[in-house]
Structure formats: C-alpha cells, structure tokens
Amino acid sequence: MPKQLPIEDHGVVGDLATVALVGLDGTVDFLCWPRFDSPTVFASLLDAERGGFWRIAPEENEGAPLRQKQMYLPDTNVLYTRFMGPEGMSKQVDLMPVGEGPQQLIRTVHGIRGRVQHHMVCAPRLDYGRARQRVEARGPHEVIWHPEQGEPLRLRASVPLTLVEGDVHARFEVGCEQSVTFVLDQPDGESVADLTQHAERVHDATVAYWRQWLARSTYRGRWREMVNRSALMLKLLSSRAHGAIIAAPTFGLPEEPGGSRNWDYRYTWIRDAGFSLYALMRLGFTEEADAFMGWIAQRAEEGKGDGCLEVMYRVDGHTCLDEVELHHLAGYGGARPVRIGNAAHEQTQLDIYGALLDAVYLANKYGQPIGYDAWRGVVRSVDFVCKNWMRPDEGIWEFRGERRELLHSRLMCWVAVDRAVRLADRRSLPAPIVKWAETRTAIHHSIFETFWSDERGAFVQAKGSSALDASCLLMPLVRFVSPADPKWQSTLDAVGRELVKDALVLRYDGERSADVDGLEGREGSFTPCSFWYVEALARGKQVDKARYLFEAMLGYANHLGLYAEELGDSGEHLGNFPQALTHLALISAAFSLDRELSDTRRGAWER
C-alpha cells in the first residue's frame, strides 16, 4: 500500500475536465473520473487501503535510497518526475491531452542513465471505493475494470501486465533512451498500435497547447514565473465544456490535522466569479473571461423569480450538492468524516451578489456587453439585495453556527448595488437607478455605523461583535473605502497585530467568533487572506512591507509553485489542493504591487 504523502508533495495534471494528483513518489493518489465532480477512481490520499492508487516507481535497493525531483515542463501543465539513484536515473512524464480526442491519463517512463528496474501497480477503486468491480484481461497488454454500475475503465501498456487479486502489476527495466508507456482511458477510446509513439505525439501536442495558451498572457511584471504558474493552474481548474472554474479538484483534505473541517470543493462558487474575472482579464485571457461570464449569466437567468441565487453549482450548472459522509474511508491522516457534496449550498450568503455584479461590471467594462435577458436576471438579483441586505447570514466563511449580520456580507451588498448603478448608467440600461442609489447610500452608512468599533479601533466581523475578520481586507480592494481613510488604516493595523504572523493571515479570531463558527477544532492560516493583506498594504503605500510579505508568501508555495487552501503552524499545506482562490489572489496582489513599485497608477487597470 502507498503511504499518504504530505499534501504539498504533489503536482497536478488535467485536461479541463478533471485533474489528477501525482505524488513525488510517482503515485496518482487522487483522481475523479471522468469529471471534476465524478466519483473517484483513485483516492489513497484519503484511505491507503480502500481508496485506490496508481504507482509507477523504481524498485529501491536496500541501502541505496532514491532521490525524487518534480518539475513542470516550462510554460505547460506537463509534469516530470525524476528518480535518481546510484544505479541509474529515470524520468516519468505525466499528462492528460487537451482537445477533442478521447480522455486519457498518459504516463511514460524514460531511461536517462544506467538501467533502472521499475514496478507499476494500478489498483483503482471505483465510485469512491464503494463499487464492486470485475476485472477482465484482454491479452497481455490490456486490462478493463467493469463496475456493477457506471462506466468501465481500461489500462493499456507497452509492457506485459499481470493480474494479482484484481489489481494490475508490471515489472520492467528501462535503459538509456528507452521508454515504457501506460494509458488509462475508457474502452470506447481509440486503439493504437504503438503506445509509446502515441504518447510522443500527444506529448508534443499537449506542450504546444499549453505554451500557445500561455503566450496570450499580457503580464510582464516582476513575478512572471509565479503569475504564469497561477494562470496555468486556473486554466487547469476550468471546465472546457462549460467555462466555469472550480474551487479545488479535491475533497476531504482537512483544515486541521486529524480534524473534522473537511469539505468538498469540486464545485463553482458564485463568490469566486468576481475574483476570477478580475484575474483573467488582467492577464489578457478575455476568451476565458467571456466563457465564465456566459456561465454566470446563465445562472442569473435561471435564478428564482425573486432574484435569489444558489451559493454554488456543479460546473454544468446543476445544484444537486447534498452532503454525504463516506464512513468507509479512513480520511487523510485520520481526519474524518470524509464528505462529498456540500451542505453550505443551502445557506444564505448575501455576499455572493456583490461577486456576481462585480463580475458583470468587469465583463462589461473590459469585455462583451451584457445581453437583455441576462440584464433582466441581474435586475432581479439587485432588487433582491435591496430588499434583503440587512438580513443575518452565514457569509463568506460559510459559518455553521448562528447567523449574524456580517461586515463582509454587508460590504458585498454595497458592491452589488454600486456596480449595478454604475453599469446601468454607463450602458443606459433600464433600471430603477434612483431606488438603487438610495439603497447604496443606506448600506454605506450602515457599514460605518454598525461595524465600526471605537473600542477596537477597527471594523469588526459582525454586528455587536468584537472579533476581527480578514475579509475586511477587501474593503479597499473593492473600492469601498480609501486606503488613506484613518478608520481603514486603523483597521489594517489591527488586523496586522492580531491576525498576522510573518506573512500568514488567519481568517478570523477563533475564540471571539466561536458563536458563529459552529465547528470543533481550529484551522490554519488562510492563504488567500495573506495575498489580500499584501494588496491592501500595497494600496495603502506600505510598499516595502507588502513586497517583503509577498516574497515570504511565495516561499510557502510547494516545490511546483502551488498552494493548498491553508497553511499550518509548521508551514505544512492544509485543506483542499490546489486552491483556485489563492492563485487568483496571488495574481491580483502581484499586479497591485507591480503597479505601486513602478508608480504607474495613472491609467492603470482598475475596477
């Protein structure tokens, strides 16, 4: 059985429909197939015995441990893993082709130096490890797993395969310039005579696809390598078929070692829309921005008659997200329960309307103008905000305790109405602008009157609370408050004192927020908040401090430049991995910091 690697010891490959996690030890230990939100076929990251895995690695000699190094081929999502030992060196190439052909995960082992013995084990456990499956060998080079329900899975290889208790093994040797290829797909996929030649063709086409895509980026700033990697990751987490971007490709990875804060992030949150559009457009990826905007517009059109929207959706727009616990899985490091689905889809989160309208506003300002039917959906949502902005809710952090009137929700209600007023005026669109403007003014006053605490010298998390919340860092970023406003500067100082250690930023004060948090245990620092803090500092002219903290945060990335949702006390990655929101926040912070360092604010790209 494979050991559970640290979350950060992984790279990812994908095809804009799903993503596979590949460990430093050569193991694919997490893969939903064939879509992001499909059941897993490999999930040993969550249960080494029942989850399933696919490992290819050299056979280690006693007393001669191997060294492993992992890298992406520059400007691509093609992953290389090198195994180095005294007897030789081999390179493993993992990729998924992007295009109209059959869906495949292709793994090729190349000999580089000496002769290296390898062992391959492919042990899928279909339907989250719940399905009974029958194994069929079709000759020495092809095996098919047939589940009782669902689609079969096929493995082909350029070396002989052996069945051992339902799993597939292969032992082979590669010398210098020799290659062995394995292809995972479905039996209705194409059949090729020479798998290694097929892998070479697909490799070249996949490299060309990613490099041509990234060449469209307009970013030329100081942190080009990290921004490019974040852009490539965001593209990898987007759906080619639908245009949506998922929050992360995993579920069940804990926010606290051994804890119960384990959620399913394989969906698209309306909240992430504004961040996504902002980042994509800043990088020049207008095609992706337009596709995501089209997906968002569909959700607005499909919304309830009163303008109320769902918090999150599957990438195809469906809303079947019932939360289920998989009791048969042991969990990552024993963290249980392992959940699929997400009960937060039933919550009230008023901030999503600000994210929606910010996205619509940005798309209209820098992309395609909104259509009539989509605008009617927007009007319904803004009218809903005008009627409901004072309600308590669960908010951005999806609290599972008591509902409260939350600062961030109130802020984003202001954003929703503000962007709608601006857009209606800019495009001469039909709207009750006077009523909206009056509501915008009322919300603005309520934020200063309800959430400012003289005692704390800061804006606080909730009405009547004394807790600080890092979501307030978005106040200047969404242009609600001037970075020079004394009350904002006092708030920023308070956040720095109480929620920040080095570059690591907590989402909120756990002790003061216990009534709304509603969960046992604690969590790590939240990586997007760290980049929001950097951007808030940069906009407030604390450029030297912002630059130091930005560079410090880059040091917390894993060996490939990827981030999980959170970081623990020892810098270990926690939560689902990799997380889109972190990479979106990194891009935004890099742009703002570049701008301040270059003093090119005049005419800069802005909301």
Protein Blocks (a to p, Z undefined) as FASTA:
>chain_A
ZZdddfklcccddehlaccdddfkopafbdcdfbfklccfbfkkmomklnopaddddddd
ehiacdddddddehiabdcdddddfkbccdddddddedjbdcddddddddfbhcdddddd
ddddeehhlaccddddebjkbccdddfbdcddddddfbdcddeehiacddddddehiacd
dddddfklccdfblmlmmmmmmmmmmmmmmmmmmmpcbfcfklmmmmmmmmmmmmmpcfk
nopacfbfcehiafbehiabdcdfkbccfklmmmmmmmmmmnopamlmmmmmmmmmmmmm
mmcfkopacfbdcfkopacfcdcddfkbgbghhiacddedjfklmpccfklmmmmmmmmm
mmmmmmccddfklmmmmmmmmmmmmmmmmpccebjnopabdcdddfklmmmmmmmmmmmm
mmmmmnopacdfklmmmmmmmmmmmmmmmmpcfklopacfbehiabdcfklmmmmmnoma
cfklmklmmmmmmmmmmmpghjbccfbdfklmmmmnopgcjddddfklmmmmmmmmmmno
pamlmmmmmmmmmmmpcfkopacfbdcfkopaedjdddfklmmmmmmmmmmmmmmmnopm
gopacZZ
